[in-house]
């Protein structure tokens, strides 16, 4: 079983980023923004491929490059690739942020 963790980077101010491997925290953050788990089409062969979150209003052209997947598939790939999730709750101006990035755990 993978150890789930969270930490904050850049101080405790608006606009600071957090990093986590906690599945519940990632899913909650995404669902609060209407985002769905997805993979980039054509990046996985027989595999799921590169993970992304698909947000509403993403744009027709860009959304065509993403394929919605289940949270179970998403987190299986997340764990297999030893990923962590960097995200931001709010921008520095206090607006809800969609900033996120998947990185390799160190």
N, C-alpha and C positions, 0 to 999 in steps of 0.2 A: 504494500500500500504506500502511496506517495504521501509525504508530509505536506500538508497544506499550510501556506504561510502568506502573510501580508506584511508590507512595510510601506512607508511613505518616503518619497524622495523630494528634495527641494524645499523642505520646511513644511509647516502646517498652514500655509496661506492658500487663498484661492489661486488656482492655476498650477498648484503643485501636483506632481504625478504620484501614483501609488503603484505598487507591484504586488501581484498575488499569484498563487497557484490554486487557490481555493475555488472549486467548481461552483459552489453556491454563490459566492461573491461575484464571480464572472457572469453567471446566468442572471442574477438579480440586476447587475449594472446594465447588461444588454437589454433585458426586458423592460427596464425603466425608460429606455430610449426607443423601444419598438424594434430593436435589432434581433435578427435571426441568425443562427449558426449557419455558416456556408463554407464552401471550398471554391477555389479558383478552378474553373473548367480547364481541362487540358494539362493540368500540372501533376497529375498523379498516376497516369496510365491505368492500371488495375486498382490503384490505391485512391483514397479520398483526395489527396493533393494538398495544396497550401491552404491553411485555415484563414478565414476572414469572418467578420461580422457584417451582415447585410442590413443596412439601415433603410427605413422608409424614405422615399423620395431620392434614392441613390442615383437615379438617372437611368433611362432605358438602356443606353449603350453599355454603361458599366455593369448594370444588373444582369445583362446577358452574359457577362463573363463569370458570373457567380452562380453556383448551384446550392440551393438550400439543402441542408442535411439535418439529421436529428441531433439533439444535444448529446445522446449516448455516443453516436459516431464521432461527434466533435471532440468530446472529452477523451475518448479512447485514443484518437490521433494526438491530442494535446499531451496526454501522458506518454505515449509511445515516443514522441519527439522531444520529450523533456522540456516543454515550453513553459514560459511564465508570461503573465499578462500585465502589461503596463497600461494604465488608464488614468483619466483625469475626471474628477467629479464635476468641477466647474472651471471655466476659464478665469483668467486673472480679473476680468470685469464682473465675475459672479454669475455668468450665464452657464446653464447646463452644457457640459462638454461631451462630444462624441469621440474625443481623441483616444485612440487605443493603438497598441502595437503588441505583436507576439514576438518574444525573444527566447533564445535558448537559455536555460537555467545554468548558472555558474556555481 
